[in-house]
Amino acid sequence: MEGRDGTETLAQRLLELKRETDSLVVGLTGSVASGKTTLAGKVEDILDKSHRAETISTDGFLFSNAVLEERGQTLRKGFPETYDMTAMGDALEALAAGEAAFPVYSHVTYDVDPGLTRTIVQPDILILEGLGFQTLSPPPRHDREPDILIYLDATEDNLQTWFLERFVRFWHAAKEDPSSFYANFLHMSEPELVAFAKSVWEQINLPNLREHIAPLRETADIVVLKDADHAIRITHDRIG
């Protein structure tokens, strides 16, 4: 990709693919803290200049904290079994027929928030960003799956750095918001918090990345590499 930020090139590639279909559903996945939401938002802004685009997070299809606790899966949130893939498929099928309701996850409360549910009319391009794509069939996709899958790649060192930075940022914000999940950690000093966040990364997010998320890099239709300075570039394009 030319230039410091390759979002324009990625967006143009999606527009090329859109010409082949009435509506395009794009899956965007990658590690926790890789910047999927930010990238999806930037691409959507570019697409909106000529097409109607929407972004939805798969986090809305996580089972609720109550369900995960009942199943003993609280510490595995983000692993494949913690997503309601049937509900995700149903929503995509309903959207293809006209419109669908998509649940929304709050990173502040650390749970699905029914009050934030979005009803979306079928856009020209839907970006479905997040985790939970491990059960995708190989191309051609099933009607209840995204048409293409993009993998946002980065080194493990960078991913850990970004995860720790995000954790600390939410912790600081919780000082002004007692309803935040991160208010649970306000009794910690910042060094203690960083040590705790690092243990979360090493014991939960890193194993999930290595076992379930990173393998999708080998089968994704498009692979985008994000550098330490957050610049991106397409490294693999397996379509056409």
C-alpha positions in Angstrom: 0.0 0.0 0.0 1.2 3.5 -0.7 1.2 6.0 2.0 1.3 5.7 5.8 -2.3 4.5 6.2 -3.6 1.9 3.8 -7.3 2.1 4.8 -8.1 3.9 1.5 -6.6 1.0 -0.5 -8.5 -1.5 1.5 -11.8 0.4 1.1 -11.2 0.6 -2.7 -10.7 -3.1 -2.8 -14.0 -3.7 -1.0 -15.7 -1.4 -3.5 -14.3 -3.5 -6.3 -15.8 -6.6 -4.7 -19.1 -4.8 -4.2 -19.5 -4.5 -7.9 -20.0 -8.2 -8.1 -23.0 -8.4 -5.7 -26.0 -6.4 -4.6 -24.8 -6.3 -1.0 -21.5 -7.3 0.5 -20.9 -8.7 4.0 -17.3 -8.3 5.1 -16.0 -10.2 8.1 -13.0 -8.5 9.8 -11.2 -10.4 12.5 -7.9 -10.5 14.3 -6.6 -10.5 17.9 -8.1 -8.7 20.8 -6.7 -5.2 20.9 -5.5 -5.3 17.2 -7.6 -2.3 16.3 -10.5 -4.0 14.4 -13.1 -1.5 15.5 -10.9 1.5 14.6 -10.1 0.0 11.2 -13.7 -0.8 10.5 -14.8 2.7 11.4 -12.2 4.3 9.1 -13.1 2.0 6.2 -16.8 2.7 6.8 -16.2 6.4 6.6 -14.5 6.1 3.2 -17.2 3.7 1.9 -20.0 6.0 3.0 -18.8 8.6 0.5 -20.3 6.6 -2.3 -22.2 3.7 -0.7 -24.3 3.0 2.4 -22.1 1.1 4.8 -22.7 -0.1 8.4 -20.4 -1.7 11.0 -21.5 -4.2 13.6 -19.3 -6.0 16.2 -19.6 -9.7 16.8 -19.2 -8.9 20.5 -22.9 -8.4 20.6 -23.3 -12.1 20.0 -21.3 -13.1 23.1 -23.4 -14.9 25.6 -24.3 -12.7 28.5 -22.1 -12.7 31.6 -24.8 -14.5 33.5 -24.9 -17.3 30.9 -21.1 -17.6 30.8 -20.9 -17.7 34.6 -23.6 -20.5 34.7 -21.5 -22.5 32.2 -18.2 -21.9 33.9 -16.9 -20.0 30.9 -16.3 -16.5 32.4 -12.6 -16.7 32.0 -13.0 -17.9 28.4 -14.9 -14.9 27.1 -13.9 -14.4 23.5 -13.2 -18.1 22.9 -15.3 -19.7 20.1 -17.7 -21.4 22.5 -18.7 -18.1 24.1 -20.4 -16.8 21.0 -23.9 -17.5 19.9 -23.2 -18.3 16.3 -26.7 -19.4 15.6 -28.0 -15.9 16.6 -25.3 -14.3 14.4 -26.3 -16.4 11.4 -30.0 -15.7 12.0 -29.3 -11.9 12.1 -27.3 -12.1 8.8 -30.1 -14.1 7.2 -32.7 -11.6 8.4 -30.6 -8.7 7.1 -30.3 -10.2 3.7 -34.1 -10.3 3.6 -34.4 -6.6 4.5 -33.5 -5.7 8.1 -32.3 -7.2 11.3 -31.7 -6.4 15.0 -28.1 -6.6 16.2 -27.3 -6.8 19.9 -24.5 -4.5 21.1 -21.7 -5.2 23.7 -20.5 -2.6 26.1 -16.8 -2.6 26.9 -17.5 -0.3 29.8 -19.9 -2.7 31.6 -18.2 -5.8 30.0 -21.5 -7.3 29.0 -24.1 -7.3 26.2 -26.4 -4.2 26.8 -30.0 -4.9 25.6 -30.6 -1.1 25.6 -28.1 -0.6 22.8 -29.6 -3.1 20.3 -29.4 -1.7 16.7 -31.9 -2.4 14.0 -30.3 -2.1 10.6 -31.7 -2.0 7.1 -29.7 -3.9 4.6 -26.7 -1.7 3.6 -24.6 -1.8 0.4 -21.7 -3.0 2.6 -21.8 -4.5 6.1 -18.6 -4.8 8.0 -18.9 -7.4 10.8 -15.9 -7.0 13.0 -14.7 -9.1 15.9 -14.1 -12.7 16.9 -16.1 -15.8 16.5 -15.4 -16.6 12.8 -13.7 -19.9 13.5 -16.6 -21.9 12.1 -16.6 -20.2 8.7 -16.7 -22.6 5.8 -14.2 -22.1 3.0 -15.2 -20.0 0.0 -17.8 -19.9 -1.4 -19.4 -18.9 1.9 -22.7 -20.1 3.2 -25.6 -17.6 2.9 -25.5 -17.1 6.7 -21.8 -16.1 6.7 -19.8 -13.1 5.6 -19.0 -13.1 1.9 -15.3 -12.4 2.5 -13.0 -12.5 5.6 -10.3 -10.0 6.3 -7.6 -10.8 8.9 -6.0 -7.9 10.7 -2.4 -9.1 11.6 0.2 -7.7 14.0 3.1 -9.1 16.1 2.3 -10.6 19.5 4.5 -7.9 21.1 2.6 -5.1 19.6 -0.7 -6.7 20.5 0.3 -7.1 24.1 1.4 -3.5 24.2 -1.9 -2.3 22.8 -3.9 -4.5 25.1 -2.2 -3.1 28.2 -2.6 0.4 27.0 -6.3 -0.1 26.4 -6.8 -1.8 29.8 -5.1 1.2 31.6 -7.2 3.6 29.5 -10.4 2.0 30.6 -9.2 1.9 34.2 -8.5 5.6 34.2 -11.9 6.3 32.7 -13.5 4.2 35.4 -12.4 6.8 38.0 -15.2 9.0 36.6 -17.7 6.2 36.0 -18.4 3.9 39.0 -20.7 1.7 36.7 -17.6 0.7 34.7 -16.4 -2.9 34.9 -13.0 -1.5 35.4 -14.0 0.2 38.6 -13.4 -3.2 40.1 -9.7 -2.6 39.8 -9.5 1.0 41.2 -8.1 -0.3 44.5 -4.9 -1.3 42.5 -1.9 0.9 41.9 -1.1 1.4 38.2 1.9 -1.0 38.3 -0.4 -3.6 40.0 -3.0 -3.1 37.3 -0.5 -3.5 34.5 0.8 -6.7 36.1 -2.8 -8.0 36.4 -3.6 -7.0 32.8 -0.4 -8.7 31.6 -1.6 -11.9 33.3 -5.0 -11.7 31.6 -3.2 -11.3 28.3 -0.9 -14.3 28.9 -3.4 -16.6 30.4 -6.5 -15.8 28.3 -6.0 -13.7 25.2 -2.7 -15.0 24.0 -3.8 -18.7 24.1 -7.0 -17.7 22.3 -5.0 -15.9 19.7 -2.6 -18.8 19.1 -5.2 -21.6 19.2 -8.3 -20.1 17.5 -7.7 -16.7 15.9 -4.3 -16.7 14.3 -5.1 -19.9 12.2 -7.7 -17.8 10.3 -4.8 -15.8 8.8 -4.0 -18.8 6.6 -7.5 -18.9 5.1 -8.6 -15.3 5.2 -9.4 -13.8 1.8 -7.4 -10.6 2.6 -4.7 -10.2 5.2 -3.8 -6.7 6.4 -0.7 -6.1 8.5 -0.7 -3.4 11.2 2.7 -2.1 12.2 3.8 -0.7 15.6 3.0 2.9 14.4 -0.5 1.7 13.4 0.1 1.9 9.7 -1.5 -0.9 7.7 -0.9 -2.6 4.4 -2.4 -5.5 2.5 0.0 -8.4 2.5 -2.2 -11.1 1.0 -5.2 -10.9 -1.3 -6.5 -14.3 -2.2 -9.6 -13.2 -4.1 -9.5 -13.4 -7.9 
